[in-house]
Amino acid sequence: MKFKNIIFDWSGVIKDALNAHVWVVNEMMERLGKKKLSFNELKENWEQPYLNFWRKYCPELTLAEEQKIYYEVIGSKDCPKSDSCLGVIDFIKKLNIKKVRMSVVSSDPTERLLQEIKGFGLENIFDEVITNAHDKSEGVNELIKKYDFNPEETVFIGDSNHEVEVGKEAGIKTIAVTWGFCTEEKLKSTDPDYLVHNIKELEEILL
């Protein structure tokens, strides 16, 4: 097996959060007095770290202000619930049987993400789960150092520009998935080591 260590982003890779993402962003846009975005507009313009996205529309917005509004919106009873991406849970369990080391670095809130891990039946699978990561470079580098990962055997799987950029800066391999928050064209522009469109393609690379 080529990769012994896999670092996952969460939303848009393991969790199918697209519909919820559109709803949350547009609720936040409304509170900020901005025009709502269509599904396609959001996919074309989304980027991370997420404050980079918000500053396209609200240049003076601070991280603290963004997070305050975000937590208010996701705490709403109207916020849509999300399921797992098609086929990804079985795939992760196959990797676990093969003794692949897996971790998560996500910008998602701790309590929500840990509940989702439990709900998806993925407890006791990940060596480490790093949450609330606005810039994921710190978390990825922390994992590489802590577990002494060989860069050639380590890959970061994400659905946005940020995961690819972070992986490249850390000297590890990168996989961009097209079923998440960014368009395929935008992902291609970041030049990931692999660009995948479905779980079958991911399995061909990792299993």
Rosetta blueprint (number, residue, H / E / L):
1 M L
2 K L
3 F L
4 K L
5 N E
6 I E
7 I E
8 F E
9 D L
10 W L
11 S E
12 G L
13 V L
14 I L
15 K E
16 D E
17 A L
18 L H
19 N H
20 A H
21 H H
22 V H
23 W H
24 V H
25 V H
26 N H
27 E H
28 M H
29 M H
30 E H
31 R H
32 L L
33 G L
34 K L
35 K L
36 K L
37 L L
38 S L
39 F H
40 N H
41 E H
42 L H
43 K H
44 E H
45 N H
46 W L
47 E L
48 Q L
49 P L
50 Y H
51 L H
52 N H
53 F H
54 W H
55 R L
56 K L
57 Y L
58 C L
59 P L
60 E L
61 L L
62 T L
63 L H
64 A H
65 E H
66 E H
67 Q H
68 K H
69 I H
70 Y H
71 Y H
72 E H
73 V H
74 I H
75 G L
76 S L
77 K L
78 D L
79 C L
80 P L
81 K L
82 S L
83 D E
84 S E
85 C L
86 L L
87 G L
88 V H
89 I H
90 D H
91 F H
92 I H
93 K H
94 K H
95 L H
96 N H
97 I H
98 K L
99 K L
100 V L
101 R E
102 M E
103 S E
104 V E
105 V E
106 S L
107 S L
108 D L
109 P L
110 T H
111 E H
112 R H
113 L H
114 L H
115 Q H
116 E H
117 I H
118 K H
119 G H
120 F L
121 G L
122 L L
123 E L
124 N L
125 I L
126 F L
127 D L
128 E E
129 V E
130 I E
131 T L
132 N L
133 A L
134 H L
135 D L
136 K L
137 S H
138 E H
139 G H
140 V H
141 N H
142 E H
143 L H
144 I H
145 K H
146 K H
147 Y H
148 D L
149 F L
150 N L
151 P H
152 E H
153 E H
154 T E
155 V E
156 F E
157 I E
158 G E
159 D L
160 S L
161 N H
162 H H
163 E H
164 V H
165 E H
166 V H
167 G H
168 K H
169 E H
170 A H
171 G L
172 I L
173 K E
174 T E
175 I E
176 A E
177 V E
178 T L
179 W L
180 G L
181 F L
182 C L
183 T L
184 E H
185 E H
186 K H
187 L H
188 K H
189 S H
190 T L
191 D L
192 P L
193 D L
194 Y E
195 L E
196 V E
197 H L
198 N L
199 I H
200 K H
201 E H
202 L H
203 E H
204 E H
205 I H
206 L H
207 L L
